[in-house]
Amino acid sequence: MLEREPRIYVLPTMMTAGNILAGFVAILQIFKGREGAITEHYYWAIIAILAACLFDVLDGRVARLGGQESPFGRELDSIADIVSFGVAPALLVHDIVLSNIEKPAGLGWLIACAYLVCGAMRLARFNCIAASDDKTNSKHFRGCPIPAAAGVIASLTLLMLWLDEGNKEIGPWKYGLAVLMVLLSYLMMSDLEYPSFKSINWRTRRSPAWVLISIIVVAFAVRNWQWMPSVLFVSYLLYGLVRPWVSRRWRQEIEIEYEAADTPDDPIIAPTEISSENDKKVENGQDPSAHI
């Protein structure tokens, strides 16, 4: 008896395919950077990795909005992530920084491998948790998500290339990427919780001031694309570290855990409130259906 074919949804799959293609383009640009015009090719590799981050956000968002989440989509997304957020960032940092580490021998290669393996294990753990139908922490990621880790690496590398192009002295600071990769490898396998922002949807509402600030941040990030992405990604990374000490009220505000959009514009009296109101009318000798 043939097993039933997995259900494949077109739009989410197209977004995931964009993720895979962006990761492949990043890898090609990294290899071309070894031949010449290093800065130009590395710029394109970083842009491709950041584009893959955007596709990764869109595929899950499109799937949830259309009720099209499926095991096939989850597995395909993990395969795309290991290419775009595992192999590509590891190659990027290895070529720019880690290959220059001569002592101890093999240390740079080992750091890149550790990042890649930890990223793959983090994706496998996520799939196991998702397959177990454990919805208790659906609004949070266990461990730093690998797209966020890749975003931190790519955005900081972009910042360093931009500073170097502007004739600003970086010096040994670029070797901080090696330490950062070790830290990210640990955070991906840790039990720290990071918000997933899955509760944000078309019905999400906030105050005008909150919306205005969001628009300003997005416009400022586009205007200062050389360094603003690093601020956003590093802020997300640090938030996971300090989150256990953040008050519940602030966590709810930052992570948008409660949704004002769940409350309709016209107030509706709950059934329990209607029943209690009718009981009062009966006690007073009134007809409960008089005003219905």
N, C-alpha and C positions, 0 to 999 in steps of 0.2 A: 504494500500500500504506500503510495507516494505521500510524502509529508506536504502539508499545505504551504504554498509559497508565502513568504513574508509580505506584508502589506507595505507598499512603497508610496509615500506621498510626494508629489512632484515639487511643490515650492520649497518645503524644508530640505529636500534632497538637493535641489539646485543651490541653495545657500551653503550646504555642506560641501558640495562639489567646488564651489568658489573658494572655500577654505582650503581644500586640498590643492587646487591650482595655484593659489597664492603662496602656499608653502613650497610648492615645486619651483615657482618662479624665484623665490628667495634663495633656494639652494643653488639654482643655476647662476644667479647673480653673484653669490659668494664664490663659486668656482671661477667665474670670469674675473672677479676681483683679484685673483692670484696672478692674472696675466698682465694687467695694466689698468690704468684709470681706477685705482683702488677705491678712492673716496666715492666716485660716482656710482660704481657697482654696489658698494656697501650701502649707500643711501637707498638705492632701489630695493635691496634685500630687506632693509629695515621697513621701508614703506609696505612691502609685500607682507611682512609679518604682522604689521599693524592692521593691514587690510584683512588678513586672516582673522584677527581678533574681532573685527566688525562683522565678518561673515558668521563667526561662531556665535555672536550675540543674536544675530538675525535668525539663524536656523532654529534655535530653541524658542525664540519669541514667536516666530511664524507658526511653529508646530503647536505651541500652547494656545495661541489665539484661535487657531482653527480646529482645536481638539484633535490634532494629528500626531500626537506623540506615539512612538512605537519602538519595540526592541530593535528593529532594523535601523531606525534613525539613530538610536543611542549607540549602537555598535559602529555604524559608519562615522559618526561624529568622533568617536574615540580614535579611529584609524586616522582621520584627518588631523586630529589634535597632535598625535605623536609625530606626524610629519611637519606640521606648521609650527608647533610650539615645543617640540622636543628636538628633532634633528636639526631644523634650521637655526634656532638660537644657539645650540651647542656648537655647530659649525662656525657660526658668526663669531662668537667669543673666542673659539679656539684659534681662528685665523688671525684675529686682531690682537689678542692678548696672550692666550694660553700657550701658543706655539713659541712664544718668546721666553717662556720660563725654562731655563736650562738646568737649574739645580733646585731640588733633586730631580734627576732625570725621570721623565714620564709623569710628573706631577700634573702638568697641564692636560695631558691626555686623560689622566685619571679623573680630574675634576669634570671634564666634559662628559665622560662616560657616566659618572655618578649622577649628574643632572639628568641625563637621558633615561637612565634606568629608573630613577626615582619618579620621573614624570610618567613613565609607562606603568609603574606600580600604582601610582596615584589614580590613573585612569581605570586600571583594573579594579581597584578597591571601590571607586565610584560606581562602576557598573554592577558590582556584586551587591552593594547597598541598594541601588535602584531596583535591581531584580528581586530583592527580598520584600518589596512592597512596604518598606519602612518609610512612612510618610511623616514621622514625628519631627524630623529636621529638614523638611523639604525646602524651607526658606533659607537654609544655610548649607555651605559646603564644609565638609570635614577635611581640613588641610587647605593650604593655599591652592586655588585652581591653577592648572598648568597654563591656561591662556593668560592669566594675570601675571604669572611668573615670566612668561615669554614677553609680555608687554613691558614689564620692568626692565628686562635685559635690553630689548630693542630700543626703548625710549631713552634709556641712559646712554646706550651706545650712540644713538643719534645726537644726544646732547654733547657728548665728548667729541664727535666728529665735527659738529658745528663750532665748538670752542676752538678746536685745532685749526679749522679753516679760517677762523677769525684771528689767527696769530696770537691766541691766548695760551699761555703755558699750562699744559696739563701735567706733564712730568709723570711721576710714578702713580698718579691717581688712577690711571686706567687699569692698574692691577687690582683696584678695588672690585672690578667686575669678577675676578676670580674668587674673591672672598664672598661676593654676593651670590655667585652660583652655588657655592657650598651651603650658604644660608637658605637659599631657595630650595635646594634639594631636601634639606631638613624640614622646612615649612610645608612642603607638599606632602610629606609623610607624617606630619604631626597631627594632633587631635584638635588644634586650634580651629575655631569656627569663623568662617568668612561669610558675609551676607551674599546671597545670590541675586537679590532684587527681583525675584520671580513674581512678587506680588504687584509689580508695576504693570499696569495694563491701560487700555483705552479709557477705563472708568476712573483711573487714579486722579484725584483732585488734591490741590494744595492751595495755600493762600497766594494772592497776587504777588506778594513780596518774594515768596519762595520760587515762584515761576520766573519772575524777573531775574533773580539771582542766577537761576539755572541757565537762562538765555545768555546772560552776560558771560558766564563761565564758558559756555560753548563757543560764543563769538571770540572770546579772548584766546581760547585754545586754538581756534582756526587761525587767528591772526599771528599767534606765536607758536607755530607748529614745531619749531626746532626744539623747544624746551618744555612747553606746557604739558605734553603727554607724559613726560617723566614725573612731573609734579602729581598728576592724577594717579598714575600707576603706583608710585611710591607711597602716596597717601593711603591708597587701598591696602597696600602691603603692611604699612605700619598700623593701620586701623585694626587689623586682625591681631596684632601683638598686644595692643592696649585695650582691646574690646572687653576682656574680662573685668577691667576696672571702670568701664563706662557704665553710668547709671542706666537702669532699665528704660527710663523715660527718654533719655538721649538716644539710646539704641533704637527705640521705636521710631523716633523722629528721623534719624539718619537712615535707617534701613527700610523705612516706610512699611512697618509691619502691620499697622492698622490702616484701614482704608475708609476715608470719609465717603468715597464713591459707593460703598456698599449700602449707604443709606439713601433712599430715593429722595427726590426733591420735595415731593408731597408727603408729609408725615402720614404713616399708616399705623393705626392703633393695633397693637399685638392682640391675638386671640385671648390671652390671659387677662389683658386690660379690659377687653370687651365684656368678658364673663363677669369680672368683678364689678363693672359698671352696671350690668344688668341685674346682678344680685342686689345692689344698692337700690335700684328702682323697684324691685319686687318688695324689698323691705319697707319702702315708703308707699306701697300701694299703687305704684305706677305701672303702666304697660311697657315692658321692655322694647316692644316693636313699634311704639308710637312714632318714633322719629326715623325709622328705617325706610 
